[in-house]
């Protein structure tokens, strides 16, 4: 019953994200709204971490299984994708390295700022 309650909390926040997606004219996916709402709720204490911890861990553990349908969809669309596979792979590789570099730089900046604040 505990897991059902935790899952219903997460599902409710996801539903609110879907409503925000419909109401707000911004090009932001509903899942992002939901994650921001959950994060804000956790940070403000409105939602206690214990209220969603176990179900959140479970959902993260089964996340790789959720990519199977997408992979099957790619395989079934091979005839459509094969002419553009090289540009798609190239764009994907460039995007991955760009995101890695940006995340690394931002992390270094944050670490330097936090270390600088400790020594002052």
Buried (B, 14 or more C-beta within 10 A) or exposed (E): EEEEEBBEBBEEBBEBBBEBBEEEEEEEEBEEBBBBBBEEBBEEEEBEEEBBEEBBEEBEEEEEEEEEEEEEEEEEEEEEEEEEEEEEEEEEEEEEEEEEEEEEEEEEEEEEEEEEEEEE
